[in-house]
């Protein structure tokens, strides 16, 4: 049996998710992220990739973090593979 990973409360397009997320859900999210990058690269035009997109960095639903000088905008080098 897979041990759930503590993720905190995560807002998504489907609403608020549970506090614990299984490893299979994390694998699915990583695969979906790879597929979205593939779609972005083969689509027409200039791809727009923001800092942190390559490892799934989230800003917690805040779309304007310009004035935040904290962990929300920092690049997390420990999460980069």
C-alpha positions in Angstrom: 0.0 0.0 0.0 1.3 3.5 -0.9 2.0 5.9 1.9 0.4 9.3 1.4 2.5 12.4 1.2 1.6 15.5 3.2 1.0 18.3 0.7 -1.0 20.9 2.7 -4.2 22.3 1.3 -3.7 22.8 -2.4 -6.1 24.8 -4.6 -6.6 23.3 -8.0 -9.0 23.9 -10.9 -11.2 21.2 -9.3 -11.4 23.0 -6.0 -9.5 22.3 -2.7 -7.7 19.0 -2.5 -7.1 16.8 0.5 -4.2 17.4 2.8 -2.6 14.1 1.9 -1.9 13.0 -1.7 -0.9 9.5 -2.7 2.3 8.7 -4.6 0.3 7.6 -7.7 -1.4 11.0 -7.8 2.0 12.7 -7.7 3.2 10.5 -10.5 0.1 11.3 -12.6 0.7 15.1 -12.0 4.3 14.8 -13.1 3.3 12.9 -16.3 0.6 15.5 -17.0 3.1 18.3 -16.6 5.5 16.5 -19.0 2.6 16.2 -21.5 1.7 19.8 -21.2 5.3 20.8 -21.8 5.3 18.6 -24.9 2.1 20.3 -26.2 3.6 23.7 -25.5 6.8 22.9 -27.4 5.1 21.5 -30.5 2.5 24.2 -30.7 2.9 27.2 -33.0 4.4 30.4 -31.7 6.9 31.3 -29.0 6.5 29.1 -25.8 6.0 31.0 -22.6 7.7 29.2 -19.7 8.0 30.9 -16.4 10.7 30.3 -13.7 9.7 27.3 -11.7 7.4 25.7 -14.3 10.0 23.0 -14.9 9.5 21.5 -11.4 5.9 22.4 -10.8 6.3 25.5 -8.6 3.0 26.9 -7.5 2.3 30.4 -6.1 -0.8 29.2 -4.3 -3.3 30.7 -6.7 -1.8 34.2 -6.5 -1.4 35.5 -10.1 0.3 38.7 -9.2 3.3 38.1 -6.9 5.4 41.0 -8.0 5.6 42.7 -4.6 6.2 39.4 -2.6 9.8 39.0 -1.6 9.5 35.7 0.1 9.4 31.9 -0.5 6.5 32.4 -2.9 8.8 33.8 -5.6 12.1 32.1 -4.8 13.4 29.4 -7.0 13.6 26.1 -5.0 16.9 24.6 -6.2 16.4 21.5 -4.0 13.3 20.5 -6.0 15.1 20.7 -9.3 16.0 17.3 -10.6 
